[in-house]
Amino acid sequence: MGFPSWEGQALDLPPQTTLIKAIIKETIMTQIPPHQFDIPDMDCEGCVASIKRAVSKLDPAATVDANLTTKRVVVSSAVATPDIKAAIEGAGYDVTTVA
C-alpha cells in the first residue's frame, strides 16, 4: 500500500494552517537579527510614518520601531539590510547602517 500522489492537486487545508504559518514566520523572524539605521534628518512623526510606509512597501510583514530622540530605526525583516536602506533613502532620507 503506497501513499496517494498529491502532485498537481489543490489541498483543502484546515484553518489551523494559517496559524501554523504565522507561528513558523514568527519563529524565523526571531532568529534574524534586526536591522538598525541612524537617520539624522528624521525629525517628526510624519518622518516616522514615511519611513514605515517605505519599509512596508518592501516587506509588508516587517516591523519598524523608530526613536525620534536617538534618530534610530530598528527594522525586523527577512529582507536584506541594503534593500531596506535603499527603500528608506528612496523616501528621501539620509541613512547610515549601524553595525
C-alpha positions as CSV (number, residue, x, y, z in Angstrom):
1,M,0.0,0.0,0.0
2,G,1.5,3.3,-1.1
3,F,0.7,6.9,-0.4
4,P,-1.6,8.8,-2.7
5,S,0.1,11.3,-5.1
6,W,-0.8,14.9,-4.3
7,E,1.3,16.4,-7.1
8,G,-0.7,18.9,-9.1
9,Q,-3.7,18.7,-6.8
10,A,-5.1,21.5,-4.7
11,L,-5.3,20.7,-1.0
12,D,-8.1,21.8,1.3
13,L,-6.0,22.8,4.3
14,P,-7.7,23.3,7.7
15,P,-7.9,26.8,9.2
16,Q,-5.1,25.9,11.6
17,T,-2.7,26.1,8.7
18,T,-2.9,29.9,8.8
19,L,-1.9,29.8,12.5
20,I,0.8,27.4,11.8
21,K,2.2,29.6,9.0
22,A,2.1,32.6,11.4
23,I,4.0,30.6,14.1
24,I,6.6,29.5,11.7
25,K,7.1,33.0,10.3
26,E,7.4,34.4,13.9
27,T,9.9,31.8,14.8
28,I,12.0,32.6,11.7
29,M,11.8,36.3,12.3
30,T,13.0,35.9,15.9
31,Q,16.1,34.1,14.5
32,I,17.0,37.1,12.2
33,P,18.9,39.9,13.9
34,P,17.1,43.3,13.5
35,H,18.4,45.9,11.0
36,Q,19.5,49.2,12.7
37,F,19.8,52.5,11.0
38,D,20.6,56.0,12.0
39,I,18.5,58.6,10.2
40,P,19.8,62.1,11.2
41,D,17.0,64.0,9.3
42,M,14.1,62.1,10.9
43,D,12.6,64.9,12.9
44,C,8.9,64.2,13.4
45,E,6.1,61.7,13.4
46,G,5.5,62.4,9.7
47,C,9.0,61.3,9.0
48,V,8.4,58.1,11.0
49,A,5.2,57.4,9.1
50,S,7.0,58.0,5.8
51,I,9.8,55.6,6.7
52,K,7.4,52.9,7.9
53,R,5.5,53.2,4.6
54,A,8.7,52.8,2.6
55,V,9.7,49.7,4.5
56,S,6.2,48.2,4.4
57,K,6.1,48.6,0.6
58,L,9.3,46.4,0.5
59,D,8.1,44.0,3.2
60,P,4.5,44.2,4.5
61,A,5.4,41.8,7.3
62,A,8.2,44.0,8.6
63,T,8.1,45.7,12.0
64,V,9.6,49.2,12.3
65,D,10.5,50.9,15.5
66,A,11.6,54.5,15.4
67,N,13.1,56.6,18.1
68,L,12.9,60.3,17.4
69,T,15.3,61.2,20.3
70,T,18.1,59.0,19.1
71,K,17.1,59.2,15.4
72,R,17.5,55.4,15.2
73,V,15.2,53.0,13.3
74,V,15.1,49.3,14.1
75,V,13.6,47.0,11.4
76,S,12.7,43.4,11.9
77,S,12.5,41.9,8.4
78,A,13.8,39.0,6.4
79,V,14.8,41.5,3.6
80,A,18.5,42.3,3.3
81,T,19.8,45.4,5.0
82,P,21.0,47.1,1.8
83,D,17.5,46.8,0.3
84,I,15.9,48.3,3.5
85,K,18.4,51.1,3.4
86,A,17.6,51.8,-0.2
87,A,13.9,51.9,0.5
88,I,14.4,54.5,3.3
89,E,16.7,56.5,1.1
90,G,14.1,56.3,-1.7
91,A,11.7,58.0,0.8
92,G,14.2,60.9,0.9
93,Y,16.2,60.3,4.0
94,D,20.0,60.0,4.6
95,V,20.7,56.7,6.2
96,T,23.6,55.1,8.0
97,T,23.6,51.4,8.7
98,V,24.5,50.6,12.4
99,A,26.8,47.6,12.6
